[in-house]
Amino acid sequence: MNPPLIQALAALLFALAIVHTFSTKFFEHLAHTRPRHAGLWHLLGEVEVVFGLWAMVLVVCMFALNGKQATTAYLDSRNYTEPLFVFVIMVIAGTRAVLQCAGALVRWLAQRLPLPRGVALYFLLLAFVPLLGSFITEPAAMTLAALMLRDTLYAQPVSRRLQYATVGVLFVNISIGGTLTPFAAPPVLMVAAPWNWDLAFMASTFGWKAALAVVVNAALVTLLFRKELGPMEQPSESATPAVPWPVVGVHLLFLLAVVLFAHYPPVFMGLFLFFMGYASAYERHQDRLILREALLVAFFLAGLVVLGGQQQWWLQPLLLGMDATTVFYGAMGLTAITDNAALTYLGSLVQGLSDEFKVALVAGAVTGGGLTVIANAPNPAGVAILRSKFEDSTIHPLGLLIAALPPTLVAVLAFRLL
């Protein structure tokens, strides 16, 4: 491989962005120890800023080396549908009305489980909500689960081990829990149409295995930390005024419409503008919209799109050099340092792949989706919502990696042995 200068430079910047991702806690520490430039250190410690920051460096280098026309042509060639969709779905799914509906459903199910209330709620937030992501999309499921965990489990003084174990299982379960359908998980969405994977194929090939792994992961972490889950309660009904159910219904219709038109930015962005008008008209039924968190996540994903678009020259040959057995583990490992949707997209461009290779590629990509912040598109959303509950307001990447390894192993066993 003899890549052009800009591609080699992009690979170097991509590597620096990955190193930066694992260094955010260091910058947050600098913000506390060197307050003179605390603002700069806080900025560099924002994990959602990392890839957007290094993508801007790449764009400046492209302007200098290739000129304005080539640079703007490259930027125009990128597909920003996913960052835009994640922004919109986070804001709508994070409203008081949608959370009230989801919370009522989870509490109703919890009452029917032969478990203490706190234990049942915890299990359902890590099992039921991730599987719900197969129908409302993974970013929406991540937003709901993270917000409900933030207001229940993470509102209590819990151990650091439980904090990281929870986020590790959540990220892995969201990544594999969206494979019951062909439209909810970004890595599946990239290949479903070109490879003709329909609902029946997904359910029979991936879905039941993923569902089993999700339940096992949630059950194991619930069993392990059951003694710490007693105080976990949903906020009381009087904590915030209840939203009238007709208003909840309108919010759910907006959510459903955005999910149905997830591949059409002009439509779902138009729906979002209508939603913002509706939310302003009934402001008394709204908490603070999570616009800042959603924008940061969208910035992160857009940066990943720009930087990742220059990595095909080394990623695709690396993938195609593997056989159907090793590609599962190769995709799982590469997902941790790239993005699982990017890997499966590269695979969809290649003609003549065997069915076994295709299944192994996607299975490996979703299995590794919880190992790092960048491994799966919804992960930055979870980090943006939950990080304030962690020490130094940072979810340490190494802590996440270690916590995600056990549930990832369960997913490996489910996809490889069943």
C-alpha positions in Angstrom: 0.0 0.0 0.0 1.3 3.4 -1.0 -1.4 5.8 0.2 -1.4 9.5 -0.9 0.0 11.9 1.6 -3.4 13.1 2.8 -4.5 9.5 3.5 -1.4 8.8 5.5 -1.8 12.0 7.4 -5.5 11.1 8.1 -4.4 7.7 9.5 -1.9 9.5 11.8 -4.6 11.9 13.0 -7.0 9.0 13.5 -4.4 7.3 15.7 -3.9 10.5 17.7 -7.6 10.9 18.1 -7.8 7.3 19.6 -4.9 8.1 22.0 -6.7 11.4 22.9 -9.9 9.4 23.7 -8.0 7.3 26.2 -6.4 10.4 27.7 -9.5 12.5 28.6 -9.2 11.7 32.3 -5.6 13.1 32.2 -6.9 16.4 30.8 -9.7 16.6 33.4 -7.1 16.1 36.1 -5.1 19.0 34.6 -8.2 21.1 34.8 -8.3 20.6 38.6 -4.6 20.9 39.2 -3.9 23.8 36.8 -6.9 26.1 37.1 -5.3 29.0 35.1 -6.2 27.2 31.8 -9.0 25.0 33.2 -11.3 25.9 30.4 -8.9 24.5 27.7 -8.2 21.4 29.7 -11.9 20.8 30.2 -12.4 21.2 26.5 -9.7 18.7 25.7 -11.2 16.4 28.4 -14.6 16.3 26.7 -14.6 12.9 25.0 -17.4 14.1 22.6 -15.1 16.8 21.3 -12.2 14.5 20.5 -13.0 13.3 17.0 -14.5 16.6 15.9 -11.4 18.4 17.0 -9.0 16.1 15.1 -11.4 16.1 12.1 -11.0 19.9 12.0 -7.2 19.5 12.0 -7.6 17.1 9.0 -9.8 19.6 7.2 -7.2 22.4 7.7 -4.5 20.1 6.4 -6.6 19.2 3.4 -7.2 22.8 2.6 -3.4 23.4 2.8 -2.4 20.4 0.7 -5.3 19.9 -1.8 -7.1 23.3 -1.9 -10.6 24.5 -1.3 -12.3 22.6 -4.1 -11.0 19.2 -3.3 -11.6 19.6 0.4 -15.2 20.8 0.1 -15.9 18.1 -2.4 -14.6 15.5 0.1 -16.8 17.0 2.9 -19.8 17.0 0.6 -19.2 13.3 -0.2 -19.6 12.3 3.4 -22.9 11.0 4.7 -24.0 12.9 7.9 -27.3 11.2 8.3 -26.3 9.2 11.4 -25.0 12.3 13.4 -28.1 14.2 12.5 -30.4 11.3 13.4 -28.7 10.7 16.7 -29.0 14.4 17.6 -32.7 14.4 16.9 -33.6 11.1 18.5 -31.6 12.0 21.7 -33.5 15.2 22.2 -37.0 13.7 21.6 -36.3 10.5 23.6 -34.9 12.5 26.5 -38.1 14.5 27.1 -40.1 14.2 30.3 -43.1 12.8 28.4 -41.1 9.9 26.7 -39.3 9.2 29.9 -42.6 9.1 31.8 -44.0 6.6 29.4 -40.8 4.4 29.4 -40.6 4.6 33.2 -44.2 3.5 33.6 -43.7 0.5 31.3 -40.5 -0.5 33.1 -42.2 -0.2 36.6 -45.2 -2.2 35.3 -42.9 -5.0 34.2 -40.8 -4.7 37.4 -44.0 -5.4 39.5 -44.4 -8.7 37.7 -41.0 -10.0 38.4 -40.4 -12.0 41.6 -37.6 -9.7 42.6 -37.2 -6.7 44.9 -38.2 -3.5 43.3 -34.7 -2.0 42.9 -33.2 -5.3 41.6 -36.1 -5.7 39.1 -35.7 -2.1 37.8 -32.0 -2.5 37.3 -32.3 -5.8 35.5 -35.0 -4.4 33.1 -33.0 -1.3 32.3 -30.1 -3.5 31.2 -32.2 -6.2 29.5 -35.5 -4.9 28.3 -34.6 -1.4 27.2 -31.6 -2.6 25.1 -33.8 -5.1 23.3 -36.4 -2.4 22.8 -33.7 -0.7 20.8 -34.4 -3.2 18.0 -37.7 -1.3 17.4 -37.0 2.3 18.5 -33.4 2.2 17.3 -30.3 1.9 19.4 -29.6 5.6 20.0 -33.1 6.0 21.4 -32.7 3.0 23.6 -29.4 4.2 24.8 -30.8 7.6 25.6 -33.7 6.1 27.6 -31.7 3.6 29.5 -28.9 6.1 30.4 -31.3 8.8 31.5 -33.3 6.4 33.7 -30.1 4.9 35.2 -28.9 8.4 35.8 -32.0 9.3 37.8 -32.2 6.0 39.7 -29.0 4.0 40.2 -26.5 6.8 39.7 -28.5 9.2 41.9 -27.5 7.0 44.8 -24.0 6.7 46.3 -22.8 3.4 44.7 -19.4 1.8 44.3 -17.1 2.6 41.5 -17.2 -1.1 40.5 -20.9 -1.0 40.1 -20.7 2.3 38.1 -18.3 0.8 35.5 -19.9 -2.7 35.5 -23.3 -1.1 34.7 -22.0 1.1 31.8 -20.0 -1.8 30.4 -23.0 -4.1 30.3 -25.2 -1.3 29.0 -23.0 -0.5 26.1 -22.5 -4.2 25.1 -26.2 -4.9 25.4 -27.2 -1.9 23.4 -24.8 -2.9 20.6 -26.1 -6.5 20.3 -29.6 -5.8 21.4 -30.4 -3.9 18.2 -29.9 -7.0 16.0 -33.5 -8.4 16.2 -34.4 -6.2 13.2 -32.6 -5.0 10.1 -33.1 -1.2 10.7 -32.1 -0.4 14.4 -28.4 -1.1 14.7 -26.1 1.1 12.6 -23.7 -1.8 11.5 -26.7 -3.9 10.4 -28.3 -1.0 8.6 -25.2 -0.6 6.5 -25.6 -4.1 5.0 -29.2 -5.0 5.3 -30.3 -3.6 1.9 -27.3 -4.7 -0.3 -27.2 -8.2 1.3 -31.0 -8.6 1.4 -31.2 -9.3 5.1 -34.9 -9.0 6.1 -36.6 -9.3 9.5 -36.9 -13.1 9.4 -33.2 -13.5 8.6 -32.1 -11.1 11.4 -34.3 -12.8 14.0 -33.2 -16.3 13.1 -29.5 -15.6 12.5 -28.7 -12.9 15.1 -31.8 -11.9 17.1 -32.4 -14.9 19.4 -28.7 -15.3 20.2 -28.4 -11.6 21.0 -31.5 -11.6 23.1 -30.1 -14.6 25.1 -26.7 -12.8 25.6 -28.5 -9.6 26.7 -30.5 -11.4 29.3 -27.5 -13.4 30.6 -25.4 -10.2 30.9 -28.1 -8.3 32.7 -28.8 -11.3 35.0 -25.1 -11.8 35.9 -24.4 -8.1 36.8 -27.7 -7.9 38.7 -26.8 -11.0 40.7 -23.3 -9.8 41.3 -24.3 -6.4 42.7 -27.8 -7.3 44.1 -26.8 -6.1 47.6 -26.2 -2.5 46.3 -29.4 -2.2 44.3 -31.8 -1.9 47.3 -31.9 1.9 47.4 -32.5 2.1 43.6 -35.9 3.8 43.1 -37.6 5.7 40.4 -38.3 9.4 41.3 -41.6 9.8 43.1 -44.6 10.9 41.2 -44.5 14.2 43.0 -40.9 14.9 42.1 -41.9 16.5 38.7 -45.4 17.2 37.5 -46.9 14.3 35.5 -47.3 15.0 31.8 -50.9 14.5 30.5 -51.2 11.3 28.5 -52.4 13.1 25.3 -49.2 15.2 25.4 -47.2 11.9 25.9 -49.0 10.5 22.9 -47.9 13.4 20.7 -44.3 13.0 21.8 -44.5 9.3 21.0 -45.9 10.1 17.5 -43.0 12.4 16.9 -40.6 9.7 18.1 -42.2 7.1 15.9 -42.2 9.4 12.8 -38.5 10.2 13.3 -37.7 6.5 13.6 -39.7 5.7 10.4 -37.9 8.3 8.4 -34.4 7.7 10.0 -32.8 7.6 6.6 -34.2 10.8 5.2 -32.6 13.9 6.9 -34.9 16.5 5.3 -37.9 14.6 6.7 -36.7 13.9 10.2 -35.1 17.4 10.6 -38.4 18.9 9.5 -40.2 16.8 12.0 -37.7 17.9 14.7 -38.4 21.6 13.9 -42.1 21.0 14.3 -41.4 19.2 17.6 -39.3 22.1 18.9 -42.3 24.4 18.1 -44.6 22.0 20.0 -42.3 21.7 22.9 -42.1 25.5 23.2 -45.9 25.8 23.0 -46.2 23.3 26.0 -43.1 24.3 27.8 -44.8 23.6 31.2 -44.6 19.8 30.3 -40.9 19.9 29.4 -37.8 19.6 31.5 -34.5 21.0 30.1 -34.1 19.6 26.6 -30.7 17.8 26.3 -29.7 19.9 23.3 -26.1 20.5 24.5 -25.5 16.8 25.1 -27.0 15.8 21.8 -25.0 18.5 19.9 -21.8 17.2 21.4 -22.6 13.6 20.4 -23.5 14.8 16.9 -20.2 16.7 16.7 -18.3 13.5 17.8 -20.0 11.3 15.2 -19.6 13.9 12.4 -15.9 14.0 13.2 -15.7 10.2 13.1 -17.4 10.3 9.7 -14.9 12.8 8.3 -11.8 11.1 9.8 -13.1 7.6 9.1 -13.7 8.3 5.5 -9.9 8.4 4.9 -9.2 5.0 6.6 -10.6 2.7 3.8 -7.1 2.3 2.2 -5.9 0.2 5.2 -9.1 -1.1 6.8 -10.6 -2.8 3.8 -7.5 -4.9 2.8 -7.1 -5.8 6.4 -10.6 -7.2 6.6 -10.5 -9.0 3.3 -7.3 -10.7 4.2 -9.2 -12.6 6.9 -11.2 -15.8 6.4 -14.7 -16.3 7.7 -13.5 -17.5 11.0 -10.9 -14.9 11.9 -13.0 -12.0 10.5 -15.3 -12.3 13.5 -12.5 -11.6 16.0 -10.8 -9.2 13.6 -14.0 -7.1 13.3 -14.5 -7.3 17.0 -11.0 -5.9 17.6 -11.1 -3.3 14.9 -14.5 -2.1 16.1 -12.9 -0.9 19.3 -10.6 1.5 17.5 -12.9 2.5 14.6 -16.7 2.2 14.4 -18.7 -0.9 13.8 -20.9 0.7 11.1 -17.8 1.8 9.2 -16.5 -1.8 9.2 -19.7 -3.3 7.9 -20.1 -0.5 5.3 -16.6 -1.4 3.9 -17.7 -5.0 3.7 -20.9 -4.1 1.9 -18.8 -2.6 -0.9 -17.1 -5.9 -1.7 -18.7 -8.3 -4.2 -18.6 -12.1 -3.9 -18.3 -12.5 -0.1 -19.6 -15.8 1.2 -22.7 -15.8 3.5 -20.6 -17.2 6.3 -18.1 -14.3 5.9 -21.0 -11.7 5.9 -22.6 -13.1 9.1 -19.2 -13.3 10.9 -18.3 -9.8 9.9 -21.5 -8.3 11.3 -21.5 -10.5 14.4 -18.0 -9.5 15.2 -18.8 -5.8 14.7 -21.8 -5.7 17.0 -20.0 -7.9 19.6 -17.2 -5.4 20.0 -19.6 -2.4 20.0 -19.3 -1.9 23.8 -15.6 -1.9 24.3 -14.9 1.8 23.7 -16.7 5.1 23.3 -16.1 5.1 19.5 -17.1 1.5 18.9 -20.8 2.1 18.4 -22.7 5.2 17.5 -25.0 5.3 20.6 -22.0 5.0 23.0 -21.2 8.8 23.0 -24.8 9.4 23.9 -24.5 7.2 27.0 -21.2 8.9 28.0 -22.7 12.4 27.6 -25.6 11.5 29.9 -23.8 9.5 32.6 -20.3 10.9 32.8 -21.3 13.6 35.4 -21.9 10.8 37.9 -18.3 9.5 37.6 -15.2 10.7 39.3 -13.9 13.9 37.6 -17.0 13.8 35.4 -15.2 11.3 33.2 -15.8 7.7 32.2 -12.3 6.4 32.0 -11.8 4.6 28.6 -9.7 1.9 30.2 -12.3 1.4 32.9 -15.0 1.0 30.3 -12.8 -1.4 28.3 -12.2 -3.7 31.4 -15.9 -3.5 32.4 -17.1 -4.4 28.9 -14.9 -7.5 28.5 -17.0 -9.9 30.5 -20.3 -9.1 28.7 -18.4 -9.1 25.4 -17.2 -12.6 26.1 -20.8 -13.7 26.7 -21.7 -12.2 23.3 -18.8 -14.1 21.7 -20.0 -17.4 23.2 -23.6 -16.7 22.0 -22.7 -15.8 18.4 -19.9 -18.4 18.0 -21.3 -21.5 19.8 -25.1 -21.2 19.4 
